[in-house]
Amino acid sequence: MSEPALLHWTDGEQTGSARWRSEAGVPPPKRVVLADDRMTADAAYRHACEGTALLWRGDFQNARQLLQALARRADRKPRKAAATPTEAFHLHRQAQAQRARTLGMLLIPFDADHSIPLRRAPDVQQACLEAYGPAQEAYVASLRELLGLIGAHEWRKKGVEIPALRGRIHPHYGVFSPVRGEYVDLVARAPLPAGDLAFDIGTGTGVLAAVLARRGVARVVATDQDPRALACARDNLERLGLAARVELVQADLFPDGRAHLLVCNPPWVPARPSSPLEHAVYDPDGRMLRGFLDGAAAHLAPGGEAWLVLSDLAEHLGLRSREELLAAFERAGLRVVARLDIRPRHPRATDTSDPLHAARSKEVTSLWRLAAVGA
Ligand SMILES: C[S@@+](CC[C@H](N)C(=O)[O-])C[C@H]1O[C@@H](n2cnc3c(N)ncnc32)[C@H](O)[C@@H]1O
């Protein structure tokens, strides 16, 4: 195992160090100064923009307010105008990455039991335990990451209502959440091919495996590469009383054998993730999409169907063309049986201040029903 990363700082004559944690995979900042309630937002913003991190020693709630003040300053930065949707996408991601770097410079100390040794700090032990696991020693993480962990903990507690399940799915930290549920409705609606076995490839929270089981598919084998997703899916299937019908397998794409139905909802945008948490949204070079298509014919039982769930946002952003997608079906020996479409209902689709609004306003999510050529 590699040594845990350490964060070092100096305080006058004294030096200090602590274990560094970042689920986003950010390396420990090289320059760190101690900061407390006396620091102004302008001074803090200057430091953060220069790449100097602020290790907070003051009141926790003041650190929260300072982070909001930093966010307001970061959001005031003028944006470059884009000539094309593709350029708008790249500029948007660049700006997001820059904003994340700047806001990630405000750091909070944690004790070995995940408690925060600062005035007016909330109890975040359970949220940290869920994302980080048990801690062996004191550590430092960014306040921005902590707020993400707290948000994830709230979602996990509350769950997301899935009408097709007449129940809730509880996403774990770092697992793709079905908050934009319209794609789930497609899987709930498409006519099931005859047969009693389905594979759910890249199951995430287990939501699509659960929908198939609820629809009466006798057995589902659901895979994922990410142990967090598998733990989350297990938890959800047990809560829904479907654990006996769904087998969870850690695998790269397909399990062994053939099934009557293959379902896959790969990340929709072919781009490089900028942190491990983005792996469910961005699929570098469309690797998972291609892997699913290329392996489908060899895993389909006679008369079976492969259901690909995919939005056309990447097409509107100029990152993949419809022709390329159709050519990929053909190369994989698949033909289109039918396509079911649905338009997103989420508020961003109508938010005109979103830099990607032009593309998002045209977005359609599809379930492609594919069959092996000749079958
Ligand atoms: C967009 S999420 C979809 C999750 C879930 N099926 C849903 O519809 O909500 C894609 C999932 O595929 C998983 N994944 C990515 N590459 C994979 C691979 N090569 N094999 C198995 N799972 C993979 C990710 O961990 C993630 O959980």
The ligand as an ORCA input file, in Angstrom:
! r2SCAN-3c Opt
* xyz 0 1
  C     -24.226      6.052    -15.343
  S     -23.984      4.916    -14.035
  C     -25.527      4.002    -14.126
  C     -25.905      3.317    -12.846
  C     -27.277      2.621    -12.859
  N     -27.340      1.537    -13.830
  C     -28.389      3.612    -13.160
  O     -28.935      3.533    -14.251
  O     -28.680      4.456    -12.320
  C     -22.803      3.785    -14.720
  C     -22.337      2.693    -13.756
  O     -21.453      1.819    -14.480
  C     -20.372      1.456    -13.653
  N     -19.273      1.071    -14.560
  C     -18.443      1.875    -15.276
  N     -17.598      1.125    -16.023
  C     -17.924     -0.166    -15.779
  C     -17.428     -1.413    -16.264
  N     -16.443     -1.467    -17.151
  N     -17.988     -2.567    -15.804
  C     -18.990     -2.530    -14.894
  N     -19.509     -1.380    -14.407
  C     -18.981     -0.216    -14.840
  C     -20.115      2.685    -12.796
  O     -19.437      2.333    -11.605
  C     -21.535      3.187    -12.554
  O     -22.078      2.628    -11.385
*
